[in-house]
Amino acid sequence: MSHFEKVSFERWKNDCGVKGLGDKGLREWYDAIKLPAQATAASAGCDFFMPFNLNFESGSKFRIATGIRWVCDEGERDRVLLIMPRSGLGFKYGIRLSNTVGVIDADYADSDNEGHIIISMENPSDEHVQLHEGKPFAQGIVVKYEIPEGAGSDDARNGGFGSTDNK
């Protein structure tokens, strides 16, 4: 069965982009990271939670290092994790993912970056939006898929964003 787990502290620290805060402060934030979870029993997606407070300026983009990776067992490599913004942020402010929908392949967790899920969002509204530590801001939905006959690949992944373009 697939599951969520944290990346290592070193990986998150390297990716989070927070400057001027020592290891002790970063470790407190890292330790408080919550694994994605359903909000209700019938929710299709699992909510991703903010690892820190963010004043999301009007017209800005921001990369959120979630501290999370998604791991699939070998027998479940016919699944993908789709990342989308929570509908409330979209309806109220137009906040969206910079790449529209995040596609986390089943082998992404095998990458050198530990499969760290980093979510890039943009705020096209005229409003500043406060995203609070521990509050949901995105959701992930696991979907089963199939590859058409003759279109498969035996190549292995090693990298993050855009790495499969480097063949």
FENBELRA-V920454 format. One record per run of one state. SS is the DSSP state (hx for helix, st for strand, lp for the rest). FROM is the first residue (numbers start at 1). LEN is the number of residues. If there is no record, write none. Layout:
BEGIN
SS;FROM;LEN / SS;FROM;LEN
END
This chain:
BEGIN
lp;1;2 / st;3;4 / lp;7;2 / hx;9;8 / lp;17;6 / hx;23;10 / lp;33;4 / st;37;1 / lp;38;8 / st;46;4 / lp;50;4 / st;54;3 / lp;57;4 / st;61;5 / lp;66;2 / st;68;4 / lp;72;2 / hx;74;3 / lp;77;2 / st;79;7 / lp;86;1 / hx;87;7 / lp;94;2 / st;96;2 / lp;98;4 / st;102;4 / lp;106;2 / hx;108;3 / lp;111;7 / st;118;5 / lp;123;6 / st;129;3 / lp;132;4 / st;136;9 / lp;145;18 / hx;163;3 / lp;166;2
END
